[in-house]
Amino acid sequence: MLIFAFALVIGVALGLLGGGGSILTVPVFTYVAGLDPKVAIASSLPVIAVTSAVGAFGHWRARNVQPRTALIFGGLAMLGGFAGARLAAWLTGAVQMLLFAVIMLGASISMFRPAPEASAATARRLSFGTLLPLGLGVGLLTGLVGVGGGFLIVPALAQLGGLPMHVAVGTSLLVIAMNSAAGTLGYLGQVRFPMALLAPFTALAVGGILIGARLGQSLSQRTLRRGFATLLLLVAAFILFQNRTVVLGAVTASPTATAVLTPR
C-alpha cells in the first residue's frame, strides 16, 4: 500500500511544480517496489508520460500552455529521450542510479533558488537556437536516468522565455509527456515493463496531479519549492549511500589501473 501512497505524492508534485514527480518515481520503484534499477528507470517513463499528459490537457484548456514552445522543445526532447534510452543499454543499473543521484543533487540546489517573477507582458518567443541544446539535453537525461526534466524546463521557460509560472508549468508538463513517451519507446525490447504495478500506480498518479493542480492555486510556490528541494537532497544522499560500494570501487580502481599502465 505504501507504494500507491507514493503514487499520489508523485502526481501532486507534478501538478504543483510542473516537474519533480519523475525524479521521485525511480527511487520509489527501486527501493520501495524492489525493481531492478534499470527496470525502475524504464518503468518510470510511461507513468510520467501519462500523468503529465493529463496535467498538460488541463493547463491547455486553461490556456496555460505556449504551444509553439512546447511542440519545438518537446520534439527536440523526444529525439534526445529516445537516444538516451538507447545509450542506457551500455550502462549498468548501478551507474544509472549514481547519475540519477547526481542529477537530483543539482535539481535540489536549483530549486532552493527563488523562482523568477514573470507576467504575461514579459513573455517572449524562445529562438530555435536556444531551444535546441535545452531540448536535446533534457531528453538525453530522460532516456538515460528516467527524469522528465521539469526541474530544468520550468526555470528555463520562466527565465529565458519570461513566462508566468503557471504557463511555464503547463508548457513543461506537455514537454515532459512527449519526452517521456519517446523514452518509453527507446526502452522497448530492453526491459520487461511490470504492467500489474504500472497500471494502478499510473491511475493514482493521475488522481494526484489533478489534486496538485487545484492546490497549486492557493499554496505558496516558494515554500513548495524549498520543501521539495529538501526532499530531493535527502533522497539523493540515500541513493548515494545505497550505491556506496560502486563509488568506493571506482575510487579504489583508479590507482590499480594506473599501476598496471605504468611501465616498469
C-alpha positions as CSV (number, residue, x, y, z in Angstrom):
1,M,0.0,0.0,0.0
2,L,2.9,2.3,0.7
3,I,3.9,2.4,-2.9
4,F,0.5,3.6,-4.0
5,A,0.6,6.4,-1.5
6,F,3.8,7.5,-3.2
7,A,2.0,7.4,-6.5
8,L,-0.4,10.1,-5.2
9,V,2.5,12.2,-3.9
10,I,4.3,12.0,-7.3
11,G,1.2,13.1,-9.1
12,V,0.6,16.0,-6.6
13,A,4.3,17.1,-7.1
14,L,3.8,17.2,-10.9
15,G,0.6,19.2,-10.5
16,L,2.1,21.7,-8.1
17,L,5.5,22.3,-9.7
18,G,5.3,21.1,-13.3
19,G,8.1,18.7,-12.5
20,G,9.7,16.7,-9.8
21,G,7.3,13.7,-9.9
22,S,9.5,11.8,-12.2
23,I,12.6,12.3,-10.1
24,L,10.8,10.6,-7.2
25,T,9.4,7.7,-9.3
26,V,12.7,6.0,-9.9
27,P,13.7,5.8,-6.2
28,V,10.2,4.6,-5.2
29,F,10.3,1.8,-7.9
30,T,13.8,0.8,-6.9
31,Y,13.7,0.9,-3.1
32,V,10.0,0.5,-2.3
33,A,8.8,-1.8,-5.1
34,G,12.1,-3.6,-5.3
35,L,12.6,-3.3,-9.0
36,D,15.9,-3.7,-10.7
37,P,17.4,-0.1,-11.2
38,K,17.3,-0.4,-15.0
39,V,13.7,-1.6,-14.9
40,A,12.7,1.1,-12.4
41,I,14.2,3.8,-14.7
42,A,12.4,2.5,-17.8
43,S,9.1,1.9,-15.9
44,S,9.0,5.4,-14.5
45,L,8.7,6.8,-18.1
46,P,5.2,5.6,-19.1
47,V,3.9,6.6,-15.7
48,I,5.2,10.2,-16.1
49,A,4.2,10.3,-19.7
50,V,0.5,9.6,-19.0
51,T,0.3,11.6,-15.8
52,S,2.0,14.7,-17.4
53,A,-0.3,14.4,-20.4
54,V,-3.4,14.6,-18.2
55,G,-2.0,17.6,-16.4
56,A,-1.0,19.3,-19.6
57,F,-4.5,18.8,-21.0
58,G,-6.0,20.7,-18.0
59,H,-3.5,23.5,-18.5
60,W,-4.2,23.6,-22.2
61,R,-7.9,24.1,-21.6
62,A,-7.0,26.9,-19.2
63,R,-4.7,28.5,-21.8
64,N,-1.7,27.9,-19.7
65,V,0.4,26.3,-22.4
66,Q,2.6,28.1,-25.0
67,P,2.0,25.7,-27.9
68,R,4.9,26.7,-30.2
69,T,7.5,26.4,-27.4
70,A,6.0,23.2,-26.1
71,L,6.0,21.5,-29.5
72,I,9.5,22.5,-30.6
73,F,11.0,21.9,-27.1
74,G,9.1,18.6,-26.8
75,G,10.1,17.4,-30.3
76,L,13.7,18.0,-29.6
77,A,13.4,16.4,-26.2
78,M,11.8,13.3,-27.8
79,L,14.8,12.9,-30.0
80,G,17.1,13.2,-27.0
81,G,14.9,10.9,-24.9
82,F,14.9,8.1,-27.5
83,A,18.7,8.4,-28.0
84,G,19.3,8.4,-24.2
85,A,17.2,5.3,-23.7
86,R,19.3,3.5,-26.4
87,L,22.6,4.7,-24.9
88,A,21.4,3.4,-21.5
89,A,21.9,-0.2,-22.8
90,W,25.6,0.4,-22.4
91,L,25.4,1.4,-18.8
92,T,24.7,-0.8,-15.7
93,G,21.8,-0.1,-13.5
94,A,24.1,1.0,-10.7
95,V,25.9,3.6,-12.9
96,Q,22.5,4.9,-14.0
97,M,21.4,5.3,-10.3
98,L,24.6,7.2,-9.5
99,L,24.0,9.6,-12.4
100,F,20.4,9.9,-11.2
101,A,21.6,10.8,-7.7
102,V,24.0,13.5,-9.0
103,I,21.2,15.0,-11.1
104,M,18.9,15.0,-8.0
105,L,21.6,17.0,-6.1
106,G,21.7,19.5,-8.9
107,A,17.9,19.7,-9.0
108,S,17.7,20.3,-5.3
109,I,20.3,23.1,-5.4
110,S,18.5,24.8,-8.3
111,M,15.1,24.6,-6.6
112,F,16.5,26.3,-3.5
113,R,16.9,29.4,-5.6
114,P,13.8,31.7,-5.7
115,A,11.6,31.3,-8.8
116,P,11.8,34.2,-11.2
117,E,8.9,36.6,-11.3
118,A,7.3,37.0,-14.7
119,S,4.0,38.1,-16.2
120,A,2.2,37.8,-19.5
121,A,3.7,41.1,-20.5
122,T,7.2,39.7,-20.2
123,A,6.6,36.5,-22.2
124,R,8.6,36.2,-25.4
125,R,9.3,33.6,-28.0
126,L,12.3,31.4,-27.5
127,S,14.5,31.0,-30.6
128,F,15.2,27.6,-32.0
129,G,18.9,28.1,-31.2
130,T,18.0,28.5,-27.5
131,L,15.6,25.5,-27.5
132,L,17.9,23.1,-29.4
133,P,20.5,22.4,-26.6
134,L,17.9,22.6,-23.9
135,G,15.5,20.2,-25.6
136,L,18.2,17.6,-26.6
137,G,19.9,17.9,-23.2
138,V,16.7,17.4,-21.2
139,G,15.7,14.5,-23.5
140,L,19.1,12.8,-23.1
141,L,18.8,12.9,-19.3
142,T,15.3,11.5,-19.5
143,G,16.4,8.5,-21.6
144,L,19.5,7.8,-19.5
145,V,18.2,8.1,-16.0
146,G,14.4,8.5,-16.2
147,V,13.9,12.1,-15.2
148,G,11.3,14.1,-17.0
149,G,13.4,17.3,-16.7
150,G,10.7,19.6,-15.2
151,F,13.2,21.0,-12.7
152,L,15.2,22.3,-15.7
153,I,12.3,23.1,-18.1
154,V,10.3,25.3,-15.7
155,P,13.1,27.6,-14.7
156,A,14.3,27.8,-18.3
157,L,10.9,28.8,-19.6
158,A,10.4,31.4,-16.8
159,Q,13.9,32.9,-17.0
160,L,14.7,32.7,-20.7
161,G,11.2,32.9,-22.1
162,G,9.8,35.3,-19.5
163,L,6.7,33.1,-19.0
164,P,4.5,33.4,-15.9
165,M,4.9,30.4,-13.6
166,H,1.5,28.9,-14.4
167,V,2.3,29.0,-18.1
168,A,5.8,27.6,-17.6
169,V,4.3,24.7,-15.5
170,G,1.7,23.9,-18.1
171,T,4.2,24.1,-21.0
172,S,6.6,21.9,-19.0
173,L,4.0,19.2,-18.5
174,L,3.4,18.9,-22.2
175,V,7.1,18.7,-22.9
176,I,7.6,16.1,-20.2
177,A,4.7,14.0,-21.6
178,M,6.3,14.0,-25.1
179,N,9.8,13.4,-23.8
180,S,8.8,10.5,-21.5
181,A,6.8,8.8,-24.2
182,A,9.8,8.8,-26.5
183,G,12.0,7.5,-23.7
184,T,9.5,4.7,-23.2
185,L,9.7,3.7,-26.9
186,G,13.5,3.7,-26.6
187,Y,13.4,1.1,-23.8
188,L,11.1,-1.3,-25.7
189,G,12.9,-4.6,-26.2
190,Q,15.5,-3.7,-23.4
191,V,13.3,-4.4,-20.3
192,R,10.0,-6.0,-19.5
193,F,7.6,-3.5,-18.0
194,P,5.7,-4.7,-14.9
195,M,2.2,-3.7,-16.1
196,A,0.5,-5.2,-13.0
197,L,2.3,-2.4,-11.0
198,L,2.3,0.4,-13.5
199,A,-1.5,0.4,-14.3
200,P,-2.7,1.2,-10.7
201,F,0.3,3.3,-9.9
202,T,-0.4,5.5,-13.0
203,A,-4.1,5.8,-12.2
204,L,-3.3,7.1,-8.7
205,A,-0.6,9.4,-10.0
206,V,-3.2,10.9,-12.4
207,G,-5.5,11.5,-9.5
208,G,-2.6,13.2,-7.7
209,I,-1.9,15.6,-10.5
210,L,-5.5,16.7,-10.5
211,I,-5.3,17.4,-6.8
212,G,-1.9,19.1,-7.2
213,A,-3.3,21.4,-9.9
214,R,-6.0,22.6,-7.6
215,L,-3.7,23.0,-4.6
216,G,-1.2,25.0,-6.6
217,Q,-3.7,27.8,-7.0
218,S,-3.6,28.5,-3.2
219,L,-0.3,27.4,-1.9
220,S,3.0,29.4,-1.8
221,Q,5.3,28.3,-4.7
222,R,8.3,29.4,-2.8
223,T,7.5,27.2,0.2
224,L,6.7,24.3,-2.0
225,R,9.9,24.5,-4.0
226,R,12.1,24.7,-0.9
227,G,10.3,21.8,0.8
228,F,10.6,19.7,-2.3
229,A,14.3,20.7,-2.7
230,T,15.0,19.4,0.8
231,L,13.3,16.1,-0.1
232,L,15.4,15.7,-3.2
233,L,18.5,16.4,-1.2
234,L,17.7,13.7,1.3
235,V,16.7,11.1,-1.4
236,A,19.9,11.8,-3.4
237,A,22.0,11.2,-0.2
238,F,20.2,8.0,0.4
239,I,20.8,6.7,-3.2
240,L,24.5,7.6,-3.0
241,F,24.7,5.7,0.3
242,Q,22.9,2.7,-1.1
243,N,25.4,2.6,-4.0
244,R,28.5,3.5,-1.9
245,T,30.2,0.2,-2.9
246,V,30.1,1.3,-6.6
247,V,31.6,4.7,-5.7
248,L,34.3,3.3,-3.5
249,G,35.1,0.7,-6.1
250,A,35.6,3.4,-8.8
251,V,37.8,5.3,-6.4
252,T,40.0,2.3,-5.4
253,A,40.2,1.1,-9.0
254,S,42.0,4.2,-10.3
255,P,45.4,3.6,-8.5
256,T,45.3,0.0,-9.7
257,A,44.7,1.0,-13.2
258,T,47.5,3.5,-13.0
259,A,49.9,0.9,-11.7
260,V,49.1,-1.5,-14.5
261,L,49.6,1.1,-17.1
262,T,52.9,2.4,-15.6
263,P,55.9,0.9,-17.4
264,R,58.5,-0.9,-15.3
